[in-house]
């Protein structure tokens, strides 16, 4: 096996779990998340030299993932708004368990438009800065701020509505 192939395999092994988590949070479906991650790794392999030269390889590959998600969204329209809650716990640090359970939070997240959902996932669940999120999404920091504000406002409304119905 050549050295670039070895490096690629190591890269995939170290990033797979994180990308699967991000993909699932973007789409809410484990099967689609697997497809998105597979296509992301195919694209990363095709452009492996560019990935290697990137200042932040992780951000570069997450940009590919977000592009794959957006492409799926454009081709097929709205994604199913359902949380695959039969799966074991999501491996995401989540302090919201004190307020609502993960399934409710994920369901609320899945009601957001794709771009807003991506900003919330990247900013709060992946821990990226506004600048890093803007780079991954190929937009301005101002767009990240406005999309995040809209998303948080919508999530707040969803969660308050759920509280009042209890």
N, C-alpha and C positions, 0 to 999 in steps of 0.2 A: 504494500500500500504506500502511496506517495505521501510526502509530508503535508501538502495542502489537504489531502483527504483525511489524514489523521487529525489535523487542526480543526477541520470542519466537523468531524465526528465528536471531538471534545467539546466544541462550541455547542452543538445540538444537545449533547448530554447535559451540559450545564445550564441551558436555557429552556429546555422543553417544559418543565413543570411550571415555570413562571409564565411562559407563553400560553400554555393550556388554561391556566387560571384567568389570565387577561382575556383570552378569547371567549371563555365561558361567561365572564362578566359582561362582555360586549353583546353576546348573542343569546345567552340563557339556555342553550341547548348543547349538551355534551357532544353529540354526534357532529353537529355543525362546527363546534369549537375544534374538534379533532381535524375536520376537513380544512378549516382555516389555518390551523397550525401546520398541517402537512403542506399546504400550498405555500405558506410562508417559508418553510424550510426549502422547498423546491426553488423558490425565487432567490433565497439566500445562497443556495448552491450555485445557481446560474450566474450570480453576480458576486461570487465569493471574494474575488480580489477587491471589489469595492467595499464589501463588508469589512474585510481585513484592514483597509485603509481608513475607515471611518473613525472619527475622533471618539465616538461612543457607539460601539458595536451593538450594545443592548438597545439603545434608542433607535438605531438604524433598522434593526430587525423588528422592533415594535411598530415602526412606521410602516414596514411591509405588511405586518399583521393588520393594522388599522386600514391600510389601503385595500387589503383583501376583504375585510369586513365591509367597508364602504362599497366595494365593487359588488359584493353579494347583495347588499341592501338595494343598490341601483338596479341590478338585474331582476331581483325577485320581489321587490317591494318590502312591505313591513314583515318583520320577523315574527314568529309566534310569540305571543306574550304569555309565556308560561315558564315557571321555574321548575327545573328538573330536581325536585326536592327529594326524590327517592335515593339519590346518591348520598354517600357519606358526607360529612361536613366539608364545607368549602375551606380550602387551606389559605384563608385570608385573615390576617389579624383584624378582628372586628369588635369594637367596643360598643357597637349599637345593640348587642344582645340585651343590655339592660333596658332598652327602650322598646325595641321590637325584635322579633326573632329574625333569623337570616332569610327565611323564605319570604316573609313580608317585605323586607328590605330589597331583596332581589326582584320580587314582583314589581315593586315600585320603580326600581331602576329600569326594568324592561319596558315600562310605559314611556320612557323618555325617547325623543328622537335620537337617531344614531349619533349625531355630532355631540349633543349634550351628554349622552351616555358615555361617549369616548372621553370627554373631558373629565367627568367624574371618576371614571375608572382609572385613567392615567394620573390624575392629580391626587385623589384621596386613597385609592386602593393600591396603586403602584408607587405612590409617594414621589411623583415627579414634580419638579418646580413648574411654574407657569412658562418659563423659557423652554424647558425641556419638552413640555407638552406641546407648545407652539411648534417646536421643531419637528416633533413626531407627526403632528397633524398638518404641518405645512400651512400654518396660518399665523397671524400676528398674536402677540401676547394679549392685546386688547380683545381679540376674538375669543381667546381662551377665557378671559375674565368674564366677558358677557355671557358666553355659553354656559360657564360654570354657575354664574349667578342665576340664570334662567333655570338650569337644571336643579339647583338646590331649592329654588322657590317652588318648582313643580314637585320635587320630592317631599318638601315640607307639607305641601297641600295634600299629597297622597297619604302621607303618614298621619296627618291630622284627621283626614277623613276616615282612615282605618280606626284611629283611636275613638272617634265619636260613634262609630258603629258598634263598638264593643259593649 
